Amino acid sequence: MKEVTLEDLQESVQDKLAFRTLADYCTICRAFLAFVKKTRPTRIVSPSHLSYIFYQYGEAYGHKITRPLNANLFIDSSINFKRAFDRFMTFLADLKRLQKAVVNRAGSKQYIASREINNVPVIAIFLHDVQRAQRGNSIFGINSTFKSNHFLGYTVALNKLDGVYYVDPRPEMLTNARLREQIHDFQQFLVSDLWLLSGG
């Protein structure tokens, strides 16, 4: 069997047709983690943001460097990732059963009528807004790509969304009262807002 290379992984993630199910995402994540375990790239902690890490690949891969990864969120073991993925799939199955129960209780015609296009909640979920940046002599700094004034301007000029969620929220999203009112951690969506938005 052919060994997976970094180029193989990059080609896979660029193939939009390769991701039709959540299981497809699980497969590429486990392949990446297996590649990391086998090639043992250098793990570098950002000197400006200690919760972020980078992997730098060896000479065979031109010493390429990954995007910043939040070490508090990153699962670096294929086995642990599979366990977390299986728990998430169980959660989704439970959610699907609950939504079916809501539809059955309300009556499907009545439920569908109440969810006409004008009443469907519109949300946005983001992974993060960070990129690598040079800080002094180090190329392993972190820069935020989130522009608070742009975000707040869009909510005034356009319609405000029913929910904006970040898997990796930036500190200003937690400290700025106007942003905190509109932007929440993705966990809040899963454990609270999802049920409210779905009418459960």
ABEGO torsion letter per residue (X at the ends): XBBBBAAAAAAAAABAAABABAAAAAAAAAAAAAAAAAAGBBBBBBAABAABBBBBBBAAAGGBBBBBBBAAABBABAAAAAAAAAAAAAAAAAAAAAAAAAAAAAEAAAAAAAABAAABBBBBBBABBBBBBBBEABAABBBBABBAAAAAAAAAABBBBABBBBABBBAAAAABAAAAAABBBAAAAAAAAAAAAAGX
